[in-house]
């Protein structure tokens, strides 16, 4: 029985781009997401196993991951996420709780359920955001939750070494359906792109390319890293 790479949140954006890359190199892939229609579409497109589950439901997610991992796994990518952009005055406890449920608790529970089934040397990839370290206005909920993901990555990498590797990718604004209300406004998109030393927005495949590498044996000595795929925005300043 083949050991798939499990992609949670793999029907749109970076997750879908990753699933396509993995299948193109001959990997078996199992995609999880909450939208059954999108799951059917990605299964029909690339030929992969799927499971419908809401990653905000920690118990359901753990059951789904455990079932998918029954025959073993050779990697895990948790790509499910959200973009919660509100000023502090409009952020309620429910906003914070949902952001953490999907972005921080979800990956922790997915790794917990999958860890025992992942084969020696397997990679685990989580996702943060450039906003977790840069400090952007109106990012209170999502930056806090993604900051938790970065801390989670380091803790898991220490705990699961040397058997498993855990890394985190932190993209800047990327053209995905999730970010459409930002990237769909061309004037806004152009202005944000200009803030990056490489003056464009990210594409889903930019982050997916690194995720695919981190899930491969070629990244066998890389663990405990938070890596920006962000056009240089996290570390550089544009001229002028």
C-alpha positions as CSV (number, residue, x, y, z in Angstrom):
1,X,0.0,0.0,0.0
2,X,1.5,3.4,-1.0
3,X,2.4,5.9,1.7
4,X,0.9,9.3,0.6
5,X,1.9,12.8,1.5
6,X,-1.0,14.4,3.3
7,X,-2.0,17.9,2.3
8,X,-4.5,19.6,4.6
9,X,-6.2,22.5,2.9
10,X,-5.1,21.3,-0.6
11,X,-8.0,22.3,-2.8
12,X,-7.1,26.0,-3.6
13,X,-4.2,28.4,-3.5
14,X,-0.8,27.2,-2.1
15,X,-2.2,23.8,-1.0
16,X,-3.6,23.0,-4.4
17,X,-0.4,24.1,-6.1
18,X,1.6,21.9,-3.7
19,X,-0.7,18.9,-4.4
20,X,-0.2,19.4,-8.2
21,X,3.6,19.6,-7.8
22,X,3.7,16.4,-5.6
23,X,1.7,14.4,-8.1
24,X,3.8,15.7,-11.0
25,X,6.9,14.2,-9.4
26,X,5.1,10.9,-8.9
27,X,4.0,11.1,-5.2
28,X,0.9,9.6,-3.9
29,X,-1.2,12.5,-2.3
30,X,-4.1,12.6,0.1
31,X,-5.9,15.9,0.2
32,X,-8.2,17.1,3.0
33,X,-10.5,20.1,3.0
34,X,-14.0,21.0,4.0
35,X,-15.5,21.7,0.6
36,X,-16.6,18.4,-1.0
37,X,-17.0,20.0,-4.4
38,X,-13.5,21.3,-4.5
39,X,-12.2,18.0,-3.2
40,X,-13.9,16.2,-6.1
41,X,-12.4,18.8,-8.6
42,X,-8.8,18.3,-7.3
43,X,-9.2,14.5,-7.3
44,X,-10.5,14.6,-10.8
45,X,-7.6,16.8,-11.9
46,X,-4.6,15.1,-10.4
47,X,-5.9,11.7,-9.2
48,X,-5.6,11.7,-5.4
49,X,-7.4,10.4,-2.4
50,X,-9.5,12.9,-0.5
51,X,-11.3,13.4,2.8
52,X,-13.8,16.0,3.7
53,X,-13.1,17.6,7.1
54,X,-13.3,21.0,8.7
55,X,-9.9,21.7,10.1
56,X,-11.4,24.0,12.8
57,X,-12.9,20.9,14.4
58,X,-9.9,19.5,16.3
59,X,-11.5,16.1,17.1
60,X,-12.8,15.5,13.6
61,X,-9.4,16.5,12.1
62,X,-7.5,14.1,14.3
63,X,-9.9,11.3,13.4
64,X,-9.5,12.1,9.7
65,X,-5.8,12.3,9.8
66,X,-5.5,9.1,11.8
67,X,-7.6,7.3,9.2
68,X,-5.6,8.6,6.3
69,X,-2.4,7.6,8.1
70,X,-3.4,4.1,8.8
71,X,-1.2,2.7,6.1
72,X,1.7,5.1,6.8
73,X,2.6,8.5,5.5
74,X,5.7,10.0,3.9
75,X,5.0,13.7,4.7
76,X,2.4,16.2,6.0
77,X,1.7,19.8,4.8
78,X,-0.8,21.8,6.8
79,X,-1.9,24.5,4.3
80,X,-5.3,25.5,5.7
81,X,-5.5,29.0,6.9
82,X,-7.3,32.3,7.0
83,X,-6.7,36.1,6.6
84,X,-8.5,38.0,9.4
85,X,-7.9,41.7,8.8
86,X,-9.6,43.9,11.4
87,X,-8.5,46.8,13.6
88,X,-8.3,45.9,17.3
89,X,-11.5,47.7,18.1
90,X,-13.4,45.3,15.9
91,X,-11.6,42.1,17.0
92,X,-13.7,40.0,19.3
93,X,-12.9,36.9,21.3
94,X,-14.6,34.8,18.6
95,X,-12.3,36.2,15.9
96,X,-9.3,35.3,18.0
97,X,-10.6,31.8,18.8
98,X,-11.4,31.0,15.2
99,X,-8.0,32.3,14.0
100,X,-6.2,30.1,16.5
101,X,-8.5,27.1,15.9
102,X,-7.7,27.0,12.2
103,X,-4.2,28.3,12.0
104,X,-2.5,27.1,15.2
105,X,-4.5,24.4,16.9
106,X,-5.3,22.7,13.6
107,X,-1.7,22.0,12.6
108,X,-0.8,20.9,16.1
109,X,-3.6,18.3,16.1
110,X,-2.8,17.2,12.6
111,X,0.8,16.6,13.5
112,X,-0.2,14.8,16.7
113,X,-2.5,12.4,14.8
114,X,0.1,11.8,12.0
115,X,3.4,11.7,13.8
116,X,3.4,8.0,14.6
117,X,2.6,7.0,11.1
118,X,5.2,9.2,9.4
119,X,8.1,7.2,8.2
120,X,11.7,8.0,9.3
121,X,13.0,11.2,7.8
122,X,9.7,12.5,6.7
123,X,9.1,16.2,6.4
124,X,6.3,18.3,8.0
125,X,5.5,21.7,6.5
126,X,3.5,24.4,8.3
127,X,2.6,27.9,7.1
128,X,2.9,31.3,8.8
129,X,2.9,34.8,7.3
130,X,5.4,37.7,6.9
131,X,3.0,39.6,9.2
132,X,3.9,37.4,12.2
133,X,7.3,39.1,12.5
134,X,6.9,42.4,10.7
135,X,4.0,44.0,12.6
136,X,1.2,45.2,10.3
137,X,-1.8,47.2,11.4
138,X,-5.1,45.3,11.4
139,X,-3.4,41.9,11.7
140,X,-3.9,41.3,15.4
141,X,-5.8,38.0,15.1
142,X,-4.0,36.4,12.2
143,X,-0.5,37.6,13.2
144,X,-1.0,36.3,16.7
145,X,-2.2,32.9,15.4
146,X,0.6,32.6,12.9
147,X,3.2,33.7,15.4
148,X,1.9,30.6,17.3
149,X,2.5,28.5,14.3
150,X,6.2,29.6,14.2
151,X,6.7,28.7,17.8
152,X,4.8,25.4,17.2
153,X,7.2,24.6,14.3
154,X,10.3,25.1,16.6
155,X,8.8,23.1,19.4
156,X,7.8,20.2,17.2
157,X,11.1,20.2,15.3
158,X,12.9,19.8,18.6
159,X,10.5,17.2,20.0
160,X,10.3,15.0,16.8
161,X,14.0,15.1,15.9
162,X,15.8,13.1,14.7
163,X,13.0,11.0,13.3
164,X,11.0,13.8,11.6
165,X,11.8,17.2,10.2
166,X,9.5,20.2,10.8
167,X,9.7,23.5,8.9
168,X,7.5,26.6,8.4
169,X,7.0,28.8,5.3
170,X,6.1,32.4,5.8
171,X,4.8,34.0,2.6
172,X,4.0,37.6,1.9
173,X,0.8,38.6,0.1
174,X,0.1,35.9,-2.5
175,X,-2.4,35.8,-5.3
176,X,-4.7,33.1,-4.0
177,X,-8.5,32.9,-3.7
178,X,-8.1,33.6,0.1
179,X,-6.4,36.9,-0.6
180,X,-8.7,37.9,-3.5
181,X,-10.2,40.9,-1.8
182,X,-6.7,42.4,-1.5
183,X,-5.2,41.2,-4.8
184,X,-8.3,41.8,-6.8
185,X,-8.0,45.6,-6.4
186,X,-5.2,46.3,-9.0
187,X,-4.3,49.7,-7.5
188,X,-3.9,48.1,-4.0
189,X,-2.1,45.1,-5.4
190,X,0.4,47.3,-7.3
191,X,1.0,49.4,-4.2
192,X,1.7,46.4,-2.0
193,X,3.9,44.8,-4.7
194,X,6.0,48.0,-4.6
195,X,6.8,47.4,-1.0
196,X,8.8,44.2,-1.9
197,X,12.4,44.4,-3.1
198,X,11.2,41.9,-5.8
199,X,8.4,44.1,-6.9
200,X,5.5,41.7,-7.4
201,X,3.1,39.7,-5.3
202,X,3.6,36.1,-4.7
203,X,2.1,33.3,-6.7
204,X,0.8,30.1,-5.1
205,X,3.6,28.1,-6.8
206,X,6.3,30.3,-5.2
207,X,5.5,28.9,-1.8
208,X,4.5,25.4,-3.1
209,X,7.9,25.0,-4.7
210,X,9.6,25.4,-1.4
211,X,7.1,23.2,0.4
212,X,7.7,20.4,-2.1
213,X,11.4,20.7,-1.6
214,X,11.0,20.6,2.2
215,X,8.9,17.4,1.9
216,X,11.5,15.7,-0.2
217,X,14.7,13.7,0.8
218,X,16.7,16.6,-0.7
219,X,15.9,18.6,2.4
220,X,17.0,15.9,4.7
221,X,19.2,18.2,6.8
222,X,16.8,21.1,7.1
223,X,14.6,21.3,10.2
224,X,13.3,23.9,12.7
225,X,13.4,26.7,10.1
226,X,10.9,29.5,9.4
227,X,11.6,30.5,5.8
228,X,10.2,33.6,4.1
229,X,8.9,33.3,0.6
230,X,8.2,37.0,0.5
231,X,10.1,38.8,-2.2
232,X,12.5,40.0,0.5
233,X,9.9,41.9,2.4
234,X,10.8,40.4,5.8
235,X,14.5,41.3,5.7
236,X,15.1,44.0,3.1
237,X,13.9,47.6,2.5
238,X,13.2,49.0,-0.9
239,X,15.3,51.8,-2.3
240,X,14.2,55.4,-2.0
